[in-house]
């Protein structure tokens, strides 16, 4: 992961192995991850994607499609909701965009 200032972080099982991995949201809009190993250490896999148009504090993760992998949603500066799905191959290249903002 980059050494940039952190906006937020969370622990989620991103790869469906039953262990909580670390997801870090940086102020520059990049999202990094470290995978939990069986020995209790973390494997830094670096920055996964960039959500540069996300509003500060408006990036969240969870298994939103029910496949066992943590996905990412964020609201951009225009109020549109974006969903980046994640599976065994990693995050999608082009996030889905919904033009209506959610009620927060």
SVG drawing of the C-alpha trace seen along z (x, -y; Angstrom):
<svg xmlns="http://www.w3.org/2000/svg" viewBox="-33 -17 38 38">
<polyline fill="none" stroke="black" stroke-width="0.4" points="0.0,0.0 1.2,-3.5 2.4,-5.8 -0.2,-8.4 -2.5,-9.8 -5.3,-7.5 -8.9,-8.6 -10.4,-5.5 -9.9,-1.7 -11.9,1.4 -11.4,5.1 -13.4,7.4 -12.9,10.9 -12.1,9.9 -11.1,13.3 -13.6,15.6 -11.0,17.5 -12.6,16.7 -9.9,14.2 -10.4,10.4 -8.2,8.5 -7.3,4.9 -8.8,2.4 -7.3,-1.1 -8.9,-4.2 -6.3,-6.9 -7.0,-10.6 -5.8,-10.6 -8.6,-8.2 -6.6,-5.0 -7.8,-1.8 -5.1,0.5 -5.4,4.0 -3.4,6.4 -4.5,10.0 -4.5,11.9 -2.2,14.9 -2.7,18.1 0.2,17.1 -1.4,13.9 0.7,11.6 -0.6,9.5 0.5,9.6 0.5,6.1 -0.8,6.5 -0.7,2.8 -3.2,0.4 -6.1,2.2 -7.9,-0.7 -8.4,-4.4 -11.7,-6.1 -10.3,-9.6 -13.8,-11.2 -15.1,-9.8 -16.2,-12.2 -14.2,-12.2 -15.6,-9.7 -18.1,-8.2 -16.3,-5.0 -17.5,-1.8 -17.0,2.0 -19.0,5.1 -20.3,8.1 -23.1,6.3 -23.8,9.0 -23.6,12.1 -20.7,13.9 -18.4,14.0 -16.1,11.3 -15.9,7.7 -17.1,5.1 -16.6,1.3 -19.3,-1.4 -18.7,-5.1 -20.5,-8.4 -18.8,-10.8 -18.7,-14.6 -21.8,-14.8 -23.8,-12.5 -23.8,-9.4 -23.3,-6.0 -20.6,-3.7 -20.2,0.0 -16.9,1.9 -17.5,5.6 -14.8,8.0 -14.3,11.7 -11.5,14.3 -9.9,12.3 -9.9,9.0 -12.0,5.8 -13.8,4.9 -12.0,2.5 -15.0,0.3 -17.3,-0.3 -21.1,-0.3 -22.5,-3.8 -26.0,-4.8 -27.0,-8.4 -29.1,-8.7 -27.4,-9.1 -28.5,-6.9 -30.2,-8.2 -27.5,-8.3"/>
</svg>
